[in-house]
């Protein structure tokens, strides 16, 4: 796999961005986030190899370990995934014996997901994952916590801006996986 070098470090306060620089790839926060996300994906692939999980499967299990049994819709809201993305993921986890899906007796449209004994037991093996990812990041835990908090703030601001602008002409309706906010 080819290694990518980081763009040269720039101090935005020291270097004013000229209008013609606004379209430079190395100045785009969206690309910096995309590149970091891909790099995290590579680290997680390597770290999760021993557990037999993919990164998306690991995220599903994190939510279930934290919250317990959940309706698929609520699980999707936590992960910001729609049911079309989540359903095949849950099917693979169910096939691996880690989760169980069950239709609600009260509402047949609702499916609940719960951990199996094997899925719950995997939590112990997964405890080794975060320290390895922290070490790979090159940041200390305080820096990572600060970065995470800033990214959550950025996500909330972008969600608010999107909601204020109304739905895009080709935007899907409900079930987009976007966090519905408090009270869901």
Secondary structure as the mmCIF struct_conf table of DSSP 4:
data_model
#
loop_
_struct_conf.conf_type_id
_struct_conf.id
_struct_conf.beg_label_comp_id
_struct_conf.beg_label_asym_id
_struct_conf.beg_label_seq_id
_struct_conf.end_label_comp_id
_struct_conf.end_label_asym_id
_struct_conf.end_label_seq_id
HELX_LH_PP_P HELX_LH_PP_P1 UNK A 5 UNK A 9
TURN_TY1_P TURN_TY1_P1 UNK A 12 UNK A 14
BEND BEND1 UNK A 15 UNK A 15
HELX_LH_PP_P HELX_LH_PP_P2 UNK A 16 UNK A 18
HELX_RH_3T_P HELX_RH_3T_P1 UNK A 19 UNK A 21
TURN_TY1_P TURN_TY1_P2 UNK A 22 UNK A 23
HELX_RH_3T_P HELX_RH_3T_P2 UNK A 25 UNK A 27
HELX_RH_AL_P HELX_RH_AL_P1 UNK A 29 UNK A 48
HELX_RH_3T_P HELX_RH_3T_P3 UNK A 49 UNK A 51
TURN_TY1_P TURN_TY1_P3 UNK A 52 UNK A 52
HELX_RH_AL_P HELX_RH_AL_P2 UNK A 55 UNK A 67
BEND BEND2 UNK A 69 UNK A 69
STRN STRN1 UNK A 70 UNK A 71
HELX_RH_AL_P HELX_RH_AL_P3 UNK A 72 UNK A 79
TURN_TY1_P TURN_TY1_P4 UNK A 80 UNK A 80
HELX_RH_AL_P HELX_RH_AL_P4 UNK A 83 UNK A 95
TURN_TY1_P TURN_TY1_P5 UNK A 96 UNK A 97
BEND BEND3 UNK A 98 UNK A 98
STRN STRN2 UNK A 99 UNK A 103
BEND BEND4 UNK A 105 UNK A 106
TURN_TY1_P TURN_TY1_P6 UNK A 108 UNK A 109
STRN STRN3 UNK A 111 UNK A 115
HELX_RH_AL_P HELX_RH_AL_P5 UNK A 117 UNK A 137
TURN_TY1_P TURN_TY1_P7 UNK A 138 UNK A 138
BEND BEND5 UNK A 139 UNK A 139
HELX_RH_AL_P HELX_RH_AL_P6 UNK A 141 UNK A 165
TURN_TY1_P TURN_TY1_P8 UNK A 169 UNK A 170
BEND BEND6 UNK A 174 UNK A 174
BEND BEND7 UNK A 176 UNK A 176
TURN_TY1_P TURN_TY1_P9 UNK A 182 UNK A 183
#
